[in-house]
Amino acid sequence: MTAEPQAETRAALEALLLVAEEPLDPTLAAQLLEIPAQRVDALCQELVADYRADGRGFTLAKAAGGWRFVTHPDQAPYVERFVVEGQFTRMSSAALETLAVVAYKQPVSRAQVAAIRGVNVDGVMRTLLHRGLVAEIGRDSGPGQAVLFGTTPTFLERLGLDTLDDLPSLAELFPQSDVVEALEHGLRFPEDDSAARAEEVEEDTGSEEAASRAQGGDGGDADPTPVGVDDIDGG
């Protein structure tokens, strides 16, 4: 077998990457280029190194199991100027929260998502389905056989993730146990202080009652005469 024409193969790979509408699967590229899939990954890594050395404004990234051209992170300010407000639609916080539940709990039913969020999610789920970020991936084996949802390759591509294993761990999104304990300690009164406050309230209440009795029948002014209905009416 003749040696691989390096330059020709690299050029062909770049052409495939350029016209691919979705991240290029290394297996598919290997079949088209008639080289091993491992060689496709190696060539993509070489291209990344070359683009970095040349100071290019673009590079290659692994996303959703394939390779695709992306803009270089250093050029983000210029890209943001080009992608002006109004040319894209922002996702609502409700959609982002629902998408996060699906991503971390999949496969998950619509009812389970609603139970976790505490609100009806029918409208939000329809939006995510329409945008191709989630899809029906099966049915529950229990009663009713509810439809189960999961994320799509488009979801991975938009987030720049290769697989779901690249999602950040939930533990990284929450404070450590010692931080939680410190917060709880800072938000509550010490037990001794609480008891002292309760005793102070009881002492103040007792003093007020004693003063009231002293002004009444114990050497003070006589109890006022009750006002009757006749007195009010002037009778």
C-alpha positions in Angstrom: 0.0 0.0 0.0 1.3 3.4 -0.9 2.0 6.0 1.8 -0.8 8.4 2.7 -0.7 11.6 0.7 -0.5 13.8 3.8 -1.3 17.2 2.2 -4.1 15.9 0.0 -5.8 14.1 3.0 -5.5 17.2 5.2 -7.0 19.4 2.5 -9.9 16.9 1.9 -10.6 16.7 5.6 -10.7 20.5 5.9 -13.2 20.6 3.0 -15.4 18.0 4.7 -15.3 20.0 7.9 -16.2 23.2 6.1 -19.3 21.8 4.4 -20.6 19.6 7.2 -23.8 21.0 8.8 -23.2 19.1 11.9 -20.0 18.0 13.8 -18.2 15.7 11.5 -18.2 12.1 12.8 -14.7 10.7 12.6 -16.0 7.3 11.5 -17.8 8.9 8.5 -14.8 11.0 7.7 -12.6 7.9 7.8 -14.9 6.1 5.4 -14.8 9.0 2.9 -11.1 9.5 3.2 -10.3 5.8 3.4 -8.2 6.1 6.4 -8.6 4.8 10.0 -10.9 6.8 12.4 -7.9 7.3 14.8 -6.0 9.0 11.9 -8.9 11.4 11.5 -8.7 12.5 15.1 -4.9 12.8 14.8 -5.2 15.0 11.7 -7.7 17.2 13.4 -5.4 17.6 16.4 -2.6 18.6 13.9 -4.9 21.1 12.3 -5.6 22.6 15.7 -1.9 23.0 16.4 -1.3 24.5 13.0 -4.1 27.1 13.4 -2.8 28.0 16.8 0.7 28.5 15.5 -0.5 30.6 12.6 -2.6 32.8 14.9 -5.8 32.0 13.1 -9.2 33.4 14.2 -10.8 29.9 14.0 -9.9 26.5 15.2 -11.4 23.0 15.5 -13.3 21.7 18.5 -14.8 18.3 19.5 -18.5 18.6 19.9 -21.3 16.0 20.1 -18.8 13.2 19.2 -17.5 14.9 16.1 -15.3 17.8 14.9 -16.4 21.2 13.7 -14.9 24.6 12.9 -15.4 27.2 15.7 -14.2 30.8 16.2 -11.2 31.2 18.4 -12.1 32.3 22.0 -9.8 35.3 21.8 -12.0 36.7 19.0 -15.2 36.5 21.1 -15.5 40.4 21.5 -15.5 40.8 17.7 -17.9 38.0 17.1 -20.3 39.5 19.8 -20.2 42.8 17.9 -21.3 41.0 14.7 -24.0 38.9 16.4 -26.0 42.0 17.3 -29.0 42.0 19.6 -32.1 40.8 17.8 -30.4 38.3 15.5 -30.8 35.6 18.0 -33.4 34.6 20.7 -32.4 34.3 24.3 -33.8 31.4 26.3 -35.9 32.2 29.3 -34.8 31.2 32.8 -37.7 28.8 32.9 -36.5 27.1 29.7 -32.9 27.0 31.0 -34.0 25.4 34.3 -36.2 22.8 32.6 -33.3 22.0 30.2 -30.9 21.5 33.1 -33.4 19.1 34.8 -33.6 17.1 31.6 -29.9 17.1 31.1 -29.0 15.8 34.5 -32.0 13.5 35.2 -32.6 12.0 31.7 -34.4 9.9 30.8 -37.1 11.8 32.5 -40.9 12.2 32.0 -42.7 15.5 31.7 -44.4 14.9 35.0 -41.1 14.3 36.8 -39.7 17.5 35.4 -42.8 19.4 36.6 -42.5 17.8 40.1 -38.9 18.9 40.4 -39.5 22.5 39.2 -42.9 22.7 41.0 -44.7 24.3 38.0 -46.3 23.1 34.8 -43.7 22.7 32.1 -45.8 21.8 29.1 -45.2 25.0 27.3 -41.5 25.1 28.0 -41.1 21.5 26.9 -42.7 22.3 23.6 -40.3 25.1 23.1 -37.3 22.9 23.8 -38.6 20.2 21.5 -39.2 22.8 18.7 -35.6 24.0 19.1 -34.3 20.5 18.9 -32.6 20.6 22.3 -34.6 17.7 23.8 -36.3 14.8 22.2 -38.5 11.8 23.0 -36.1 8.9 23.7 -38.4 6.2 25.0 -41.3 5.3 27.3 -41.6 4.5 30.9 -42.2 0.8 31.7 -44.6 1.8 34.5 -48.4 2.4 34.3 -49.4 4.8 31.6 -46.0 4.4 29.8 -45.2 8.1 30.0 -43.0 9.5 27.3 -39.3 10.0 28.4 -37.2 12.9 27.3 -33.5 13.4 26.9 -31.1 15.9 25.4 -30.0 15.8 21.7 -26.7 16.1 19.8 -27.8 19.7 19.1 -27.7 20.3 22.9 -24.1 19.0 23.1 -23.1 21.0 20.0 -24.6 24.3 21.4 -22.8 23.9 24.7 -19.5 22.7 23.1 -19.6 19.3 24.8 -18.4 16.1 23.4 -20.6 13.8 25.6 -22.9 14.2 28.6 -20.0 13.1 30.8 -18.5 16.6 30.1 -21.4 18.2 32.0 -20.1 19.8 35.3 -20.7 17.7 38.3 -23.7 18.8 40.5 -21.4 18.7 43.5 -19.4 21.5 41.9 -22.4 23.7 41.7 -23.2 23.6 45.5 -21.2 24.8 48.5 -19.3 22.3 50.6 -20.8 20.9 53.8 -18.6 23.1 56.0 -19.8 26.2 54.1 -23.4 25.2 54.6 -22.9 24.7 58.3 -21.2 28.1 58.6 -24.2 29.7 56.8 -26.7 28.0 59.1 -24.7 29.0 62.2 -24.5 32.6 61.0 -28.3 32.8 60.4 -29.5 31.6 63.8 -29.1 32.9 67.4 -27.0 30.9 69.8 -29.1 28.8 72.2 -27.9 30.8 75.2 -28.8 34.1 73.6 -32.2 32.8 72.7 -32.9 31.7 76.3 -31.6 35.0 77.7 -33.9 36.9 75.3 -36.9 34.8 76.4 -36.1 35.5 80.1 -35.8 39.2 79.3 -39.3 39.2 77.7 -40.8 37.4 80.6 -39.2 39.8 83.1 -40.5 42.8 81.1 -44.0 41.4 80.9 -44.0 40.7 84.7 -42.9 44.2 85.5 -45.6 45.7 83.3 -48.3 43.6 85.0 -47.0 44.5 88.5 -47.1 48.2 87.6 -50.6 47.9 86.3 -51.8 46.2 89.6 -50.1 48.9 91.6 -51.9 51.6 89.8 -55.2 49.8 90.3 -56.2 48.5 93.8 -52.9 48.3 95.7 -52.7 51.8 97.2 -53.3 53.5 93.9 -56.3 55.2 92.3 -59.6 53.5 92.7 -60.9 51.5 89.8 -62.8 53.7 87.4 -66.6 53.2 87.4 -67.7 51.2 84.4 -69.6 53.2 81.9 -73.0 51.9 81.3 -75.2 52.1 78.2 -77.4 54.8 79.9 -74.3 57.0 80.4 -73.3 56.7 76.8 -76.8 57.7 75.7 -76.9 60.5 78.1 -79.8 58.9 80.1 
